[in-house]
Amino acid sequence: MYFDSLTALLNMDGHGAYVWGAYAISMFVIAVCIVQPLLRYRAELKRLAASRQPAHQLHPGDPDGLRERN
């Protein structure tokens, strides 16, 4: 193994903060790139489901017919 201990691995001869910081930023960006489209997809599915409701379930005073009755 290149490093003698876990401490040496984390420190990386004084460059550990930069290396691990770059890894953390990269993982954050990758996570955002995965999660954001999933959230948008769910929101779009909800919007489409709301727009496909039968007319008798919609609020009669709403000119767009998008609000649900309570």
Order of alpha helices (4+ residues) and beta strands (2+ residues): alpha-alpha
